[in-house]
Amino acid sequence: MDMTQLLKGVLDAAVLAVVEQEDGYGYDVLRRLRAAGLQDIGDASVYGTLRRLYAAGALTSYVVPSDEGPHRKYYGITAHGRAMLGTQRKEWQEFTGTVAGLLGNRNEAA
C-alpha cells in the first residue's frame, strides 16, 4: 500500500493534533510526526501544510529568537483549528470503522 497517498488525506489532522499538544516550529512538528510513526512524511509536505493551515486560520504563528541560528517561526492552534481537528477526528473514526468492517476477517464468509 502506498503510504504517501494515505498521508495526503490525513496530514492536516496529524499536523493539527501535534500542534494541539504543544506549539512547535516546522522542523519540530516534522520530528514529532516522524517520532509518532510517520517516517515517510516529507519535509516539504509538512511545511506546506503548516502554511496552508495558517492561511486558513487554523494556526497562529509567532517568532522566537534563537541563540543557535536563525529565529524560529512557531505555530499554535487556534479555536478554528481546534474545531477543524474535532471534525476531522470524528470523520476519521467513522472512516476507519467503515474500512475496518470492509477489510475484516474474510474467512468468516467461507
Phi and psi restraints in degrees (range 20) as a CNS / XPLOR table:
assign (resid 1 and name C) (resid 2 and name N)
       (resid 2 and name CA) (resid 2 and name C) 1.0 -80.3 20.0 2
assign (resid 2 and name N) (resid 2 and name CA)
       (resid 2 and name C) (resid 3 and name N) 1.0 103.6 20.0 2
assign (resid 2 and name C) (resid 3 and name N)
       (resid 3 and name CA) (resid 3 and name C) 1.0 -65.0 20.0 2
assign (resid 3 and name N) (resid 3 and name CA)
       (resid 3 and name C) (resid 4 and name N) 1.0 -28.4 20.0 2
assign (resid 3 and name C) (resid 4 and name N)
       (resid 4 and name CA) (resid 4 and name C) 1.0 -64.0 20.0 2
assign (resid 4 and name N) (resid 4 and name CA)
       (resid 4 and name C) (resid 5 and name N) 1.0 -34.5 20.0 2
assign (resid 4 and name C) (resid 5 and name N)
       (resid 5 and name CA) (resid 5 and name C) 1.0 -69.5 20.0 2
assign (resid 5 and name N) (resid 5 and name CA)
       (resid 5 and name C) (resid 6 and name N) 1.0 -38.9 20.0 2
assign (resid 5 and name C) (resid 6 and name N)
       (resid 6 and name CA) (resid 6 and name C) 1.0 -65.2 20.0 2
assign (resid 6 and name N) (resid 6 and name CA)
       (resid 6 and name C) (resid 7 and name N) 1.0 -40.6 20.0 2
assign (resid 6 and name C) (resid 7 and name N)
       (resid 7 and name CA) (resid 7 and name C) 1.0 -62.0 20.0 2
assign (resid 7 and name N) (resid 7 and name CA)
       (resid 7 and name C) (resid 8 and name N) 1.0 -37.4 20.0 2
assign (resid 7 and name C) (resid 8 and name N)
       (resid 8 and name CA) (resid 8 and name C) 1.0 -57.4 20.0 2
assign (resid 8 and name N) (resid 8 and name CA)
       (resid 8 and name C) (resid 9 and name N) 1.0 -36.4 20.0 2
assign (resid 8 and name C) (resid 9 and name N)
       (resid 9 and name CA) (resid 9 and name C) 1.0 -77.1 20.0 2
assign (resid 9 and name N) (resid 9 and name CA)
       (resid 9 and name C) (resid 10 and name N) 1.0 -19.8 20.0 2
assign (resid 9 and name C) (resid 10 and name N)
       (resid 10 and name CA) (resid 10 and name C) 1.0 -123.3 20.0 2
assign (resid 10 and name N) (resid 10 and name CA)
       (resid 10 and name C) (resid 11 and name N) 1.0 4.6 20.0 2
assign (resid 10 and name C) (resid 11 and name N)
       (resid 11 and name CA) (resid 11 and name C) 1.0 -63.2 20.0 2
assign (resid 11 and name N) (resid 11 and name CA)
       (resid 11 and name C) (resid 12 and name N) 1.0 -41.1 20.0 2
assign (resid 11 and name C) (resid 12 and name N)
       (resid 12 and name CA) (resid 12 and name C) 1.0 -57.5 20.0 2
assign (resid 12 and name N) (resid 12 and name CA)
       (resid 12 and name C) (resid 13 and name N) 1.0 -47.9 20.0 2
assign (resid 12 and name C) (resid 13 and name N)
       (resid 13 and name CA) (resid 13 and name C) 1.0 -64.2 20.0 2
assign (resid 13 and name N) (resid 13 and name CA)
       (resid 13 and name C) (resid 14 and name N) 1.0 -41.1 20.0 2
assign (resid 13 and name C) (resid 14 and name N)
       (resid 14 and name CA) (resid 14 and name C) 1.0 -64.3 20.0 2
assign (resid 14 and name N) (resid 14 and name CA)
       (resid 14 and name C) (resid 15 and name N) 1.0 -43.4 20.0 2
assign (resid 14 and name C) (resid 15 and name N)
       (resid 15 and name CA) (resid 15 and name C) 1.0 -65.4 20.0 2
assign (resid 15 and name N) (resid 15 and name CA)
       (resid 15 and name C) (resid 16 and name N) 1.0 -45.0 20.0 2
assign (resid 15 and name C) (resid 16 and name N)
       (resid 16 and name CA) (resid 16 and name C) 1.0 -60.5 20.0 2
assign (resid 16 and name N) (resid 16 and name CA)
       (resid 16 and name C) (resid 17 and name N) 1.0 -40.2 20.0 2
assign (resid 16 and name C) (resid 17 and name N)
       (resid 17 and name CA) (resid 17 and name C) 1.0 -64.7 20.0 2
assign (resid 17 and name N) (resid 17 and name CA)
       (resid 17 and name C) (resid 18 and name N) 1.0 -40.3 20.0 2
assign (resid 17 and name C) (resid 18 and name N)
       (resid 18 and name CA) (resid 18 and name C) 1.0 -66.6 20.0 2
assign (resid 18 and name N) (resid 18 and name CA)
       (resid 18 and name C) (resid 19 and name N) 1.0 -44.3 20.0 2
assign (resid 18 and name C) (resid 19 and name N)
       (resid 19 and name CA) (resid 19 and name C) 1.0 -72.5 20.0 2
assign (resid 19 and name N) (resid 19 and name CA)
       (resid 19 and name C) (resid 20 and name N) 1.0 -27.0 20.0 2
assign (resid 19 and name C) (resid 20 and name N)
       (resid 20 and name CA) (resid 20 and name C) 1.0 -62.9 20.0 2
assign (resid 20 and name N) (resid 20 and name CA)
       (resid 20 and name C) (resid 21 and name N) 1.0 -37.9 20.0 2
assign (resid 20 and name C) (resid 21 and name N)
       (resid 21 and name CA) (resid 21 and name C) 1.0 -66.1 20.0 2
assign (resid 21 and name N) (resid 21 and name CA)
       (resid 21 and name C) (resid 22 and name N) 1.0 -41.3 20.0 2
assign (resid 21 and name C) (resid 22 and name N)
       (resid 22 and name CA) (resid 22 and name C) 1.0 -167.3 20.0 2
assign (resid 22 and name N) (resid 22 and name CA)
       (resid 22 and name C) (resid 23 and name N) 1.0 136.9 20.0 2
assign (resid 22 and name C) (resid 23 and name N)
       (resid 23 and name CA) (resid 23 and name C) 1.0 -54.5 20.0 2
assign (resid 23 and name N) (resid 23 and name CA)
       (resid 23 and name C) (resid 24 and name N) 1.0 152.9 20.0 2
assign (resid 23 and name C) (resid 24 and name N)
       (resid 24 and name CA) (resid 24 and name C) 1.0 -160.9 20.0 2
assign (resid 24 and name N) (resid 24 and name CA)
       (resid 24 and name C) (resid 25 and name N) 1.0 158.5 20.0 2
assign (resid 24 and name C) (resid 25 and name N)
       (resid 25 and name CA) (resid 25 and name C) 1.0 -90.8 20.0 2
assign (resid 25 and name N) (resid 25 and name CA)
       (resid 25 and name C) (resid 26 and name N) 1.0 169.3 20.0 2
assign (resid 25 and name C) (resid 26 and name N)
       (resid 26 and name CA) (resid 26 and name C) 1.0 -48.9 20.0 2
assign (resid 26 and name N) (resid 26 and name CA)
       (resid 26 and name C) (resid 27 and name N) 1.0 -56.2 20.0 2
assign (resid 26 and name C) (resid 27 and name N)
       (resid 27 and name CA) (resid 27 and name C) 1.0 -65.1 20.0 2
assign (resid 27 and name N) (resid 27 and name CA)
       (resid 27 and name C) (resid 28 and name N) 1.0 -33.7 20.0 2
assign (resid 27 and name C) (resid 28 and name N)
       (resid 28 and name CA) (resid 28 and name C) 1.0 -63.8 20.0 2
assign (resid 28 and name N) (resid 28 and name CA)
       (resid 28 and name C) (resid 29 and name N) 1.0 -43.7 20.0 2
assign (resid 28 and name C) (resid 29 and name N)
       (resid 29 and name CA) (resid 29 and name C) 1.0 -61.6 20.0 2
assign (resid 29 and name N) (resid 29 and name CA)
       (resid 29 and name C) (resid 30 and name N) 1.0 -45.4 20.0 2
assign (resid 29 and name C) (resid 30 and name N)
       (resid 30 and name CA) (resid 30 and name C) 1.0 -59.4 20.0 2
assign (resid 30 and name N) (resid 30 and name CA)
       (resid 30 and name C) (resid 31 and name N) 1.0 -45.9 20.0 2
assign (resid 30 and name C) (resid 31 and name N)
       (resid 31 and name CA) (resid 31 and name C) 1.0 -60.8 20.0 2
assign (resid 31 and name N) (resid 31 and name CA)
       (resid 31 and name C) (resid 32 and name N) 1.0 -42.9 20.0 2
assign (resid 31 and name C) (resid 32 and name N)
       (resid 32 and name CA) (resid 32 and name C) 1.0 -68.2 20.0 2
assign (resid 32 and name N) (resid 32 and name CA)
       (resid 32 and name C) (resid 33 and name N) 1.0 -36.2 20.0 2
assign (resid 32 and name C) (resid 33 and name N)
       (resid 33 and name CA) (resid 33 and name C) 1.0 -64.1 20.0 2
assign (resid 33 and name N) (resid 33 and name CA)
       (resid 33 and name C) (resid 34 and name N) 1.0 -43.9 20.0 2
assign (resid 33 and name C) (resid 34 and name N)
       (resid 34 and name CA) (resid 34 and name C) 1.0 -65.7 20.0 2
assign (resid 34 and name N) (resid 34 and name CA)
       (resid 34 and name C) (resid 35 and name N) 1.0 -40.2 20.0 2
assign (resid 34 and name C) (resid 35 and name N)
       (resid 35 and name CA) (resid 35 and name C) 1.0 -64.4 20.0 2
assign (resid 35 and name N) (resid 35 and name CA)
       (resid 35 and name C) (resid 36 and name N) 1.0 -27.3 20.0 2
assign (resid 35 and name C) (resid 36 and name N)
       (resid 36 and name CA) (resid 36 and name C) 1.0 -80.2 20.0 2
assign (resid 36 and name N) (resid 36 and name CA)
       (resid 36 and name C) (resid 37 and name N) 1.0 -6.7 20.0 2
assign (resid 36 and name C) (resid 37 and name N)
       (resid 37 and name CA) (resid 37 and name C) 1.0 118.5 20.0 2
assign (resid 37 and name N) (resid 37 and name CA)
       (resid 37 and name C) (resid 38 and name N) 1.0 0.6 20.0 2
assign (resid 37 and name C) (resid 38 and name N)
       (resid 38 and name CA) (resid 38 and name C) 1.0 -97.4 20.0 2
assign (resid 38 and name N) (resid 38 and name CA)
       (resid 38 and name C) (resid 39 and name N) 1.0 61.2 20.0 2
assign (resid 38 and name C) (resid 39 and name N)
       (resid 39 and name CA) (resid 39 and name C) 1.0 -64.2 20.0 2
assign (resid 39 and name N) (resid 39 and name CA)
       (resid 39 and name C) (resid 40 and name N) 1.0 -26.7 20.0 2
assign (resid 39 and name C) (resid 40 and name N)
       (resid 40 and name CA) (resid 40 and name C) 1.0 -82.0 20.0 2
assign (resid 40 and name N) (resid 40 and name CA)
       (resid 40 and name C) (resid 41 and name N) 1.0 1.4 20.0 2
assign (resid 40 and name C) (resid 41 and name N)
       (resid 41 and name CA) (resid 41 and name C) 1.0 -74.0 20.0 2
assign (resid 41 and name N) (resid 41 and name CA)
       (resid 41 and name C) (resid 42 and name N) 1.0 135.2 20.0 2
assign (resid 41 and name C) (resid 42 and name N)
       (resid 42 and name CA) (resid 42 and name C) 1.0 -88.5 20.0 2
assign (resid 42 and name N) (resid 42 and name CA)
       (resid 42 and name C) (resid 43 and name N) 1.0 149.3 20.0 2
assign (resid 42 and name C) (resid 43 and name N)
       (resid 43 and name CA) (resid 43 and name C) 1.0 -56.3 20.0 2
assign (resid 43 and name N) (resid 43 and name CA)
       (resid 43 and name C) (resid 44 and name N) 1.0 -50.5 20.0 2
assign (resid 43 and name C) (resid 44 and name N)
       (resid 44 and name CA) (resid 44 and name C) 1.0 -61.5 20.0 2
assign (resid 44 and name N) (resid 44 and name CA)
       (resid 44 and name C) (resid 45 and name N) 1.0 -34.6 20.0 2
assign (resid 44 and name C) (resid 45 and name N)
       (resid 45 and name CA) (resid 45 and name C) 1.0 -63.0 20.0 2
assign (resid 45 and name N) (resid 45 and name CA)
       (resid 45 and name C) (resid 46 and name N) 1.0 -43.5 20.0 2
assign (resid 45 and name C) (resid 46 and name N)
       (resid 46 and name CA) (resid 46 and name C) 1.0 -69.3 20.0 2
assign (resid 46 and name N) (resid 46 and name CA)
       (resid 46 and name C) (resid 47 and name N) 1.0 -46.2 20.0 2
assign (resid 46 and name C) (resid 47 and name N)
       (resid 47 and name CA) (resid 47 and name C) 1.0 -62.8 20.0 2
assign (resid 47 and name N) (resid 47 and name CA)
       (resid 47 and name C) (resid 48 and name N) 1.0 -40.4 20.0 2
assign (resid 47 and name C) (resid 48 and name N)
       (resid 48 and name CA) (resid 48 and name C) 1.0 -64.7 20.0 2
assign (resid 48 and name N) (resid 48 and name CA)
       (resid 48 and name C) (resid 49 and name N) 1.0 -38.9 20.0 2
assign (resid 48 and name C) (resid 49 and name N)
       (resid 49 and name CA) (resid 49 and name C) 1.0 -66.4 20.0 2
assign (resid 49 and name N) (resid 49 and name CA)
       (resid 49 and name C) (resid 50 and name N) 1.0 -41.9 20.0 2
assign (resid 49 and name C) (resid 50 and name N)
       (resid 50 and name CA) (resid 50 and name C) 1.0 -60.0 20.0 2
assign (resid 50 and name N) (resid 50 and name CA)
       (resid 50 and name C) (resid 51 and name N) 1.0 -45.3 20.0 2
assign (resid 50 and name C) (resid 51 and name N)
       (resid 51 and name CA) (resid 51 and name C) 1.0 -63.4 20.0 2
assign (resid 51 and name N) (resid 51 and name CA)
       (resid 51 and name C) (resid 52 and name N) 1.0 -42.6 20.0 2
assign (resid 51 and name C) (resid 52 and name N)
       (resid 52 and name CA) (resid 52 and name C) 1.0 -65.6 20.0 2
assign (resid 52 and name N) (resid 52 and name CA)
       (resid 52 and name C) (resid 53 and name N) 1.0 -44.1 20.0 2
assign (resid 52 and name C) (resid 53 and name N)
       (resid 53 and name CA) (resid 53 and name C) 1.0 -66.7 20.0 2
assign (resid 53 and name N) (resid 53 and name CA)
       (resid 53 and name C) (resid 54 and name N) 1.0 -35.0 20.0 2
assign (resid 53 and name C) (resid 54 and name N)
       (resid 54 and name CA) (resid 54 and name C) 1.0 -64.5 20.0 2
assign (resid 54 and name N) (resid 54 and name CA)
       (resid 54 and name C) (resid 55 and name N) 1.0 -46.2 20.0 2
assign (resid 54 and name C) (resid 55 and name N)
       (resid 55 and name CA) (resid 55 and name C) 1.0 -62.7 20.0 2
assign (resid 55 and name N) (resid 55 and name CA)
       (resid 55 and name C) (resid 56 and name N) 1.0 -29.8 20.0 2
assign (resid 55 and name C) (resid 56 and name N)
       (resid 56 and name CA) (resid 56 and name C) 1.0 -83.0 20.0 2
assign (resid 56 and name N) (resid 56 and name CA)
       (resid 56 and name C) (resid 57 and name N) 1.0 -4.2 20.0 2
assign (resid 56 and name C) (resid 57 and name N)
       (resid 57 and name CA) (resid 57 and name C) 1.0 85.3 20.0 2
assign (resid 57 and name N) (resid 57 and name CA)
       (resid 57 and name C) (resid 58 and name N) 1.0 8.9 20.0 2
assign (resid 57 and name C) (resid 58 and name N)
       (resid 58 and name CA) (resid 58 and name C) 1.0 -82.9 20.0 2
assign (resid 58 and name N) (resid 58 and name CA)
       (resid 58 and name C) (resid 59 and name N) 1.0 -21.4 20.0 2
assign (resid 58 and name C) (resid 59 and name N)
       (resid 59 and name CA) (resid 59 and name C) 1.0 -128.3 20.0 2
assign (resid 59 and name N) (resid 59 and name CA)
       (resid 59 and name C) (resid 60 and name N) 1.0 151.9 20.0 2
assign (resid 59 and name C) (resid 60 and name N)
       (resid 60 and name CA) (resid 60 and name C) 1.0 -111.5 20.0 2
assign (resid 60 and name N) (resid 60 and name CA)
       (resid 60 and name C) (resid 61 and name N) 1.0 164.0 20.0 2
assign (resid 60 and name C) (resid 61 and name N)
       (resid 61 and name CA) (resid 61 and name C) 1.0 -139.9 20.0 2
assign (resid 61 and name N) (resid 61 and name CA)
       (resid 61 and name C) (resid 62 and name N) 1.0 155.8 20.0 2
assign (resid 61 and name C) (resid 62 and name N)
       (resid 62 and name CA) (resid 62 and name C) 1.0 -154.2 20.0 2
assign (resid 62 and name N) (resid 62 and name CA)
       (resid 62 and name C) (resid 63 and name N) 1.0 154.6 20.0 2
assign (resid 62 and name C) (resid 63 and name N)
       (resid 63 and name CA) (resid 63 and name C) 1.0 -103.0 20.0 2
assign (resid 63 and name N) (resid 63 and name CA)
       (resid 63 and name C) (resid 64 and name N) 1.0 135.0 20.0 2
assign (resid 63 and name C) (resid 64 and name N)
       (resid 64 and name CA) (resid 64 and name C) 1.0 -119.4 20.0 2
assign (resid 64 and name N) (resid 64 and name CA)
       (resid 64 and name C) (resid 65 and name N) 1.0 123.8 20.0 2
assign (resid 64 and name C) (resid 65 and name N)
       (resid 65 and name CA) (resid 65 and name C) 1.0 -61.8 20.0 2
assign (resid 65 and name N) (resid 65 and name CA)
       (resid 65 and name C) (resid 66 and name N) 1.0 147.2 20.0 2
assign (resid 65 and name C) (resid 66 and name N)
       (resid 66 and name CA) (resid 66 and name C) 1.0 -123.4 20.0 2
assign (resid 66 and name N) (resid 66 and name CA)
       (resid 66 and name C) (resid 67 and name N) 1.0 136.8 20.0 2
assign (resid 66 and name C) (resid 67 and name N)
       (resid 67 and name CA) (resid 67 and name C) 1.0 -78.4 20.0 2
assign (resid 67 and name N) (resid 67 and name CA)
       (resid 67 and name C) (resid 68 and name N) 1.0 -15.9 20.0 2
assign (resid 67 and name C) (resid 68 and name N)
       (resid 68 and name CA) (resid 68 and name C) 1.0 -116.4 20.0 2
assign (resid 68 and name N) (resid 68 and name CA)
       (resid 68 and name C) (resid 69 and name N) 1.0 50.1 20.0 2
assign (resid 68 and name C) (resid 69 and name N)
       (resid 69 and name CA) (resid 69 and name C) 1.0 128.7 20.0 2
assign (resid 69 and name N) (resid 69 and name CA)
       (resid 69 and name C) (resid 70 and name N) 1.0 -158.8 20.0 2
assign (resid 69 and name C) (resid 70 and name N)
       (resid 70 and name CA) (resid 70 and name C) 1.0 -69.5 20.0 2
assign (resid 70 and name N) (resid 70 and name CA)
       (resid 70 and name C) (resid 71 and name N) 1.0 160.0 20.0 2
assign (resid 70 and name C) (resid 71 and name N)
       (resid 71 and name CA) (resid 71 and name C) 1.0 -59.4 20.0 2
assign (resid 71 and name N) (resid 71 and name CA)
       (resid 71 and name C) (resid 72 and name N) 1.0 153.1 20.0 2
assign (resid 71 and name C) (resid 72 and name N)
       (resid 72 and name CA) (resid 72 and name C) 1.0 -112.4 20.0 2
assign (resid 72 and name N) (resid 72 and name CA)
       (resid 72 and name C) (resid 73 and name N) 1.0 136.2 20.0 2
assign (resid 72 and name C) (resid 73 and name N)
       (resid 73 and name CA) (resid 73 and name C) 1.0 -92.8 20.0 2
assign (resid 73 and name N) (resid 73 and name CA)
       (resid 73 and name C) (resid 74 and name N) 1.0 111.6 20.0 2
assign (resid 73 and name C) (resid 74 and name N)
       (resid 74 and name CA) (resid 74 and name C) 1.0 -92.8 20.0 2
assign (resid 74 and name N) (resid 74 and name CA)
       (resid 74 and name C) (resid 75 and name N) 1.0 148.0 20.0 2
assign (resid 74 and name C) (resid 75 and name N)
       (resid 75 and name CA) (resid 75 and name C) 1.0 -117.3 20.0 2
assign (resid 75 and name N) (resid 75 and name CA)
       (resid 75 and name C) (resid 76 and name N) 1.0 139.9 20.0 2
assign (resid 75 and name C) (resid 76 and name N)
       (resid 76 and name CA) (resid 76 and name C) 1.0 -129.6 20.0 2
assign (resid 76 and name N) (resid 76 and name CA)
       (resid 76 and name C) (resid 77 and name N) 1.0 155.9 20.0 2
assign (resid 76 and name C) (resid 77 and name N)
       (resid 77 and name CA) (resid 77 and name C) 1.0 -84.8 20.0 2
assign (resid 77 and name N) (resid 77 and name CA)
       (resid 77 and name C) (resid 78 and name N) 1.0 142.6 20.0 2
assign (resid 77 and name C) (resid 78 and name N)
       (resid 78 and name CA) (resid 78 and name C) 1.0 -99.1 20.0 2
assign (resid 78 and name N) (resid 78 and name CA)
       (resid 78 and name C) (resid 79 and name N) 1.0 174.7 20.0 2
assign (resid 78 and name C) (resid 79 and name N)
       (resid 79 and name CA) (resid 79 and name C) 1.0 -60.5 20.0 2
assign (resid 79 and name N) (resid 79 and name CA)
       (resid 79 and name C) (resid 80 and name N) 1.0 -39.9 20.0 2
assign (resid 79 and name C) (resid 80 and name N)
       (resid 80 and name CA) (resid 80 and name C) 1.0 -62.5 20.0 2
assign (resid 80 and name N) (resid 80 and name CA)
       (resid 80 and name C) (resid 81 and name N) 1.0 -41.0 20.0 2
assign (resid 80 and name C) (resid 81 and name N)
       (resid 81 and name CA) (resid 81 and name C) 1.0 -63.9 20.0 2
assign (resid 81 and name N) (resid 81 and name CA)
       (resid 81 and name C) (resid 82 and name N) 1.0 -39.0 20.0 2
assign (resid 81 and name C) (resid 82 and name N)
       (resid 82 and name CA) (resid 82 and name C) 1.0 -64.6 20.0 2
assign (resid 82 and name N) (resid 82 and name CA)
       (resid 82 and name C) (resid 83 and name N) 1.0 -39.3 20.0 2
assign (resid 82 and name C) (resid 83 and name N)
       (resid 83 and name CA) (resid 83 and name C) 1.0 -65.1 20.0 2
assign (resid 83 and name N) (resid 83 and name CA)
       (resid 83 and name C) (resid 84 and name N) 1.0 -43.4 20.0 2
assign (resid 83 and name C) (resid 84 and name N)
       (resid 84 and name CA) (resid 84 and name C) 1.0 -59.4 20.0 2
assign (resid 84 and name N) (resid 84 and name CA)
       (resid 84 and name C) (resid 85 and name N) 1.0 -45.4 20.0 2
assign (resid 84 and name C) (resid 85 and name N)
       (resid 85 and name CA) (resid 85 and name C) 1.0 -63.4 20.0 2
assign (resid 85 and name N) (resid 85 and name CA)
       (resid 85 and name C) (resid 86 and name N) 1.0 -40.6 20.0 2
assign (resid 85 and name C) (resid 86 and name N)
       (resid 86 and name CA) (resid 86 and name C) 1.0 -59.9 20.0 2
assign (resid 86 and name N) (resid 86 and name CA)
       (resid 86 and name C) (resid 87 and name N) 1.0 -44.1 20.0 2
assign (resid 86 and name C) (resid 87 and name N)
       (resid 87 and name CA) (resid 87 and name C) 1.0 -64.0 20.0 2
assign (resid 87 and name N) (resid 87 and name CA)
       (resid 87 and name C) (resid 88 and name N) 1.0 -44.5 20.0 2
assign (resid 87 and name C) (resid 88 and name N)
       (resid 88 and name CA) (resid 88 and name C) 1.0 -65.1 20.0 2
assign (resid 88 and name N) (resid 88 and name CA)
       (resid 88 and name C) (resid 89 and name N) 1.0 -36.2 20.0 2
assign (resid 88 and name C) (resid 89 and name N)
       (resid 89 and name CA) (resid 89 and name C) 1.0 -63.0 20.0 2
assign (resid 89 and name N) (resid 89 and name CA)
       (resid 89 and name C) (resid 90 and name N) 1.0 -44.4 20.0 2
assign (resid 89 and name C) (resid 90 and name N)
       (resid 90 and name CA) (resid 90 and name C) 1.0 -62.9 20.0 2
assign (resid 90 and name N) (resid 90 and name CA)
       (resid 90 and name C) (resid 91 and name N) 1.0 -46.7 20.0 2
assign (resid 90 and name C) (resid 91 and name N)
       (resid 91 and name CA) (resid 91 and name C) 1.0 -62.9 20.0 2
assign (resid 91 and name N) (resid 91 and name CA)
       (resid 91 and name C) (resid 92 and name N) 1.0 -38.8 20.0 2
assign (resid 91 and name C) (resid 92 and name N)
       (resid 92 and name CA) (resid 92 and name C) 1.0 -63.1 20.0 2
assign (resid 92 and name N) (resid 92 and name CA)
       (resid 92 and name C) (resid 93 and name N) 1.0 -44.2 20.0 2
assign (resid 92 and name C) (resid 93 and name N)
       (resid 93 and name CA) (resid 93 and name C) 1.0 -61.1 20.0 2
assign (resid 93 and name N) (resid 93 and name CA)
       (resid 93 and name C) (resid 94 and name N) 1.0 -43.8 20.0 2
assign (resid 93 and name C) (resid 94 and name N)
       (resid 94 and name CA) (resid 94 and name C) 1.0 -64.3 20.0 2
assign (resid 94 and name N) (resid 94 and name CA)
       (resid 94 and name C) (resid 95 and name N) 1.0 -44.8 20.0 2
assign (resid 94 and name C) (resid 95 and name N)
       (resid 95 and name CA) (resid 95 and name C) 1.0 -63.8 20.0 2
assign (resid 95 and name N) (resid 95 and name CA)
       (resid 95 and name C) (resid 96 and name N) 1.0 -48.8 20.0 2
assign (resid 95 and name C) (resid 96 and name N)
       (resid 96 and name CA) (resid 96 and name C) 1.0 -66.9 20.0 2
assign (resid 96 and name N) (resid 96 and name CA)
       (resid 96 and name C) (resid 97 and name N) 1.0 -32.6 20.0 2
assign (resid 96 and name C) (resid 97 and name N)
       (resid 97 and name CA) (resid 97 and name C) 1.0 -64.0 20.0 2
assign (resid 97 and name N) (resid 97 and name CA)
       (resid 97 and name C) (resid 98 and name N) 1.0 -41.8 20.0 2
assign (resid 97 and name C) (resid 98 and name N)
       (resid 98 and name CA) (resid 98 and name C) 1.0 -65.2 20.0 2
assign (resid 98 and name N) (resid 98 and name CA)
       (resid 98 and name C) (resid 99 and name N) 1.0 -47.5 20.0 2
assign (resid 98 and name C) (resid 99 and name N)
       (resid 99 and name CA) (resid 99 and name C) 1.0 -66.3 20.0 2
assign (resid 99 and name N) (resid 99 and name CA)
       (resid 99 and name C) (resid 100 and name N) 1.0 -39.3 20.0 2
assign (resid 99 and name C) (resid 100 and name N)
       (resid 100 and name CA) (resid 100 and name C) 1.0 -59.6 20.0 2
assign (resid 100 and name N) (resid 100 and name CA)
       (resid 100 and name C) (resid 101 and name N) 1.0 -39.2 20.0 2
assign (resid 100 and name C) (resid 101 and name N)
       (resid 101 and name CA) (resid 101 and name C) 1.0 -65.2 20.0 2
assign (resid 101 and name N) (resid 101 and name CA)
       (resid 101 and name C) (resid 102 and name N) 1.0 -39.9 20.0 2
assign (resid 101 and name C) (resid 102 and name N)
       (resid 102 and name CA) (resid 102 and name C) 1.0 -69.5 20.0 2
assign (resid 102 and name N) (resid 102 and name CA)
       (resid 102 and name C) (resid 103 and name N) 1.0 -36.3 20.0 2
assign (resid 102 and name C) (resid 103 and name N)
       (resid 103 and name CA) (resid 103 and name C) 1.0 -94.9 20.0 2
assign (resid 103 and name N) (resid 103 and name CA)
       (resid 103 and name C) (resid 104 and name N) 1.0 8.5 20.0 2
assign (resid 103 and name C) (resid 104 and name N)
       (resid 104 and name CA) (resid 104 and name C) 1.0 -57.2 20.0 2
assign (resid 104 and name N) (resid 104 and name CA)
       (resid 104 and name C) (resid 105 and name N) 1.0 -174.6 20.0 2
assign (resid 104 and name C) (resid 105 and name N)
       (resid 105 and name CA) (resid 105 and name C) 1.0 -61.8 20.0 2
assign (resid 105 and name N) (resid 105 and name CA)
       (resid 105 and name C) (resid 106 and name N) 1.0 110.4 20.0 2
assign (resid 105 and name C) (resid 106 and name N)
       (resid 106 and name CA) (resid 106 and name C) 1.0 -77.3 20.0 2
assign (resid 106 and name N) (resid 106 and name CA)
       (resid 106 and name C) (resid 107 and name N) 1.0 -15.9 20.0 2
assign (resid 106 and name C) (resid 107 and name N)
       (resid 107 and name CA) (resid 107 and name C) 1.0 -69.1 20.0 2
assign (resid 107 and name N) (resid 107 and name CA)
       (resid 107 and name C) (resid 108 and name N) 1.0 -21.4 20.0 2
assign (resid 107 and name C) (resid 108 and name N)
       (resid 108 and name CA) (resid 108 and name C) 1.0 -65.9 20.0 2
assign (resid 108 and name N) (resid 108 and name CA)
       (resid 108 and name C) (resid 109 and name N) 1.0 -30.8 20.0 2
assign (resid 108 and name C) (resid 109 and name N)
       (resid 109 and name CA) (resid 109 and name C) 1.0 -81.8 20.0 2
assign (resid 109 and name N) (resid 109 and name CA)
       (resid 109 and name C) (resid 110 and name N) 1.0 -15.1 20.0 2
